[in-house]
Amino acid sequence: MTDYNKSSHTVFYHRFHVVWITKYRYRVLQGNLRIRVREIIAQAAEELGIRIINGVLSSDHVHLMAEIPPHISVSQFVKIAKGRSSRKIQQEFPDIRKKYWGCHFWGRGFFSSTSGNVTDDIINNYINNHSDANQSNNIGNISLE
């Protein structure tokens, strides 16, 4: 049976597969920077009331399977996650500012899909089998590749 979520006046089951890339698809999500990006995304999701069901940070992109409540749009979540992580990463890792002049860490767009066309299991299997992703027993269900 489907586990529906409830708020004061709404019952919902919204699952989104969301993907975004680093600017120029540079492979910079490695080491401490990758761990910090994961922390920032998990923190932003928690503040917005978004539950990250599954996720993986590759060296040049982010995959998330997220449950986003109806009062928050997917683009609003992505805007906050990308904006906050870009700003904090460039402040905390000065070497990145040399590679990403112009204060843009992420590419401009993103991909999103609901799990209506493809089942949750298929999306979760794709994320789990994505280039040797470690099982996520860590921050916000986001694995490091």
C-alpha positions in Angstrom: 0.0 0.0 0.0 1.2 3.5 -0.8 2.3 5.5 2.2 0.6 8.9 1.8 1.9 12.0 3.6 -0.5 14.3 5.4 -0.3 17.9 6.3 -3.1 20.0 8.0 -5.3 20.1 4.9 -3.6 17.9 2.3 -2.9 14.3 1.7 -0.2 13.6 -0.9 2.3 11.2 -2.5 4.8 13.2 -4.5 8.1 11.6 -5.5 10.5 13.4 -7.8 13.7 12.3 -9.5 15.9 15.4 -9.7 19.3 15.8 -11.4 21.6 18.8 -11.8 25.2 19.1 -13.0 28.2 21.2 -12.2 29.0 24.1 -14.5 30.9 22.9 -17.6 30.4 19.4 -16.2 33.7 19.7 -14.3 34.4 16.8 -12.1 34.9 18.8 -8.9 32.6 17.0 -6.5 35.3 15.0 -4.7 36.7 14.7 -1.2 35.7 17.2 1.4 33.9 19.4 -1.1 31.5 16.5 -2.0 30.8 15.9 1.7 30.1 19.5 2.3 27.7 19.8 -0.7 25.9 16.7 0.6 25.5 18.4 4.0 24.3 21.7 2.5 21.7 19.9 0.3 20.4 17.8 3.2 20.2 20.9 5.4 18.2 22.8 2.8 15.9 19.9 2.3 15.2 19.5 6.0 14.5 23.2 6.4 11.9 23.0 3.6 10.3 19.9 4.9 11.5 17.8 2.0 12.5 14.2 2.6 15.3 12.8 0.5 14.4 9.2 -0.1 17.6 8.4 -2.0 20.4 10.2 -3.7 24.0 10.1 -4.9 26.6 12.7 -5.6 28.8 11.8 -8.6 31.9 13.8 -9.5 30.0 16.1 -11.8 26.3 15.8 -11.0 23.7 15.2 -8.3 20.9 12.6 -8.4 18.0 12.8 -5.8 14.8 10.9 -5.2 12.9 13.3 -3.1 9.5 13.7 -1.5 8.5 17.3 -2.0 5.3 18.6 -0.3 2.7 20.3 -2.6 3.3 23.8 -1.2 6.9 23.7 -2.5 7.7 23.6 -6.2 10.5 21.4 -7.5 12.2 24.5 -9.0 12.0 26.3 -5.6 13.8 23.4 -3.9 16.5 23.2 -6.6 17.0 26.9 -6.6 17.6 27.0 -2.8 19.8 23.8 -2.8 21.9 25.0 -5.8 22.1 28.6 -4.7 23.0 27.9 -1.1 25.5 25.2 -1.9 27.2 27.3 -4.6 27.6 30.3 -2.3 28.9 28.3 0.7 31.2 26.2 -1.4 32.8 29.2 -3.0 33.2 30.8 0.4 34.7 27.7 2.0 36.8 26.4 -0.9 38.8 29.3 -2.4 40.3 27.1 -5.1 36.9 26.6 -6.6 36.5 30.3 -7.2 39.5 30.2 -9.6 37.9 27.5 -11.6 34.4 29.0 -11.5 34.8 32.7 -12.1 31.5 34.5 -12.1 30.2 32.9 -9.0 28.4 30.0 -10.8 29.1 26.5 -9.5 26.1 24.6 -10.9 24.9 24.4 -14.5 21.8 26.6 -15.3 19.1 23.9 -15.5 18.0 20.7 -14.0 16.1 17.5 -14.8 13.1 16.4 -12.9 10.6 13.6 -13.3 7.8 12.2 -11.2 7.8 8.5 -10.3 4.4 8.1 -12.0 5.9 7.1 -15.4 8.6 5.1 -13.8 8.1 3.3 -10.5 10.0 4.4 -7.3 11.8 1.0 -7.3 13.3 1.6 -10.8 14.5 5.1 -9.9 16.0 3.8 -6.6 17.7 0.9 -8.4 19.1 3.3 -10.9 20.5 5.6 -8.2 21.8 2.6 -6.2 23.5 1.1 -9.2 24.8 4.4 -10.5 28.6 3.9 -10.9 29.4 2.0 -7.7 27.4 4.3 -5.4 27.9 3.4 -1.8 24.8 2.5 0.2 23.6 5.6 2.0 23.8 5.2 5.7 24.8 8.8 5.9 23.5 12.4 5.8 20.0 12.7 4.3 20.1 9.4 2.4 22.6 10.9 -0.1 25.4 8.6 -1.0 28.9 9.5 -2.2 30.0 7.9 -5.5 
